Amino acid sequence: MFLEILAGAFYLFTIIAAFKMETPLKGLLFMLTVLAVSGILYLFILFPGISGIVVTVMLAAFILKQGSR
């Protein structure tokens, strides 16, 4: 129960931060990014083992690709 309350507070702060962005588009993109990262972490927790390793490798490849630009 504690984790659900903590996640709800995190998403509430995310919405507040999104409304304080310079443009509505930046706020929307920020919310989508937070939801995407949360979804990837949820899949990592939901599918431990080989599937979790595959998700981790894909996420690391994406981060490293972004860093090389």
C-alpha positions as CSV (number, residue, x, y, z in Angstrom):
1,M,0.0,0.0,0.0
2,F,2.9,2.3,0.8
3,L,4.4,2.0,-2.7
4,E,1.1,2.9,-4.3
5,I,0.8,6.0,-2.3
6,L,4.4,6.9,-3.0
7,A,3.8,6.4,-6.8
8,G,0.7,8.5,-6.6
9,A,2.6,11.3,-4.9
10,F,5.3,11.0,-7.5
11,Y,2.8,11.3,-10.4
12,L,1.1,14.2,-8.7
13,F,4.4,16.1,-8.5
14,T,5.1,15.2,-12.1
15,I,1.8,16.8,-13.2
16,I,2.5,19.9,-11.1
17,A,6.0,20.1,-12.7
18,A,4.5,19.7,-16.2
19,F,2.1,22.6,-15.7
20,K,5.0,24.8,-14.7
21,M,7.0,24.2,-17.9
22,E,7.6,27.0,-20.4
23,T,5.2,25.6,-23.0
24,P,2.4,23.0,-22.8
25,L,4.3,20.9,-25.4
26,K,7.3,20.6,-23.1
27,G,5.0,19.7,-20.2
28,L,3.3,17.0,-22.3
29,L,6.7,15.6,-23.4
30,F,7.9,15.6,-19.8
31,M,4.8,13.6,-18.7
32,L,5.2,11.1,-21.6
33,T,8.9,10.6,-20.7
34,V,8.1,10.0,-17.1
35,L,5.4,7.5,-18.0
36,A,7.7,5.7,-20.5
37,V,10.5,5.3,-18.0
38,S,8.0,4.2,-15.3
39,G,6.6,1.6,-17.8
40,I,10.1,0.3,-18.6
41,L,10.9,-0.1,-14.9
42,Y,7.5,-1.8,-14.3
43,L,8.3,-4.3,-17.1
44,F,11.7,-4.9,-15.6
45,I,10.1,-5.7,-12.3
46,L,7.3,-7.7,-13.9
47,F,9.5,-9.9,-16.0
48,P,12.7,-10.7,-14.0
49,G,15.4,-12.8,-15.4
50,I,16.2,-12.9,-19.1
51,S,13.4,-10.6,-20.1
52,G,14.6,-8.1,-17.5
53,I,18.1,-8.3,-18.8
54,V,16.9,-7.7,-22.4
55,V,15.0,-4.6,-21.2
56,T,18.1,-3.4,-19.4
57,V,20.3,-3.9,-22.4
58,M,17.8,-2.1,-24.7
59,L,17.5,0.8,-22.2
60,A,21.3,1.1,-21.9
61,A,21.8,1.0,-25.7
62,F,19.2,3.8,-26.0
63,I,21.0,5.9,-23.3
64,L,24.4,5.4,-24.8
65,K,23.1,6.2,-28.3
66,Q,21.7,9.5,-27.0
67,G,25.0,10.3,-25.2
68,S,27.0,9.9,-28.4
69,R,25.1,12.6,-30.3
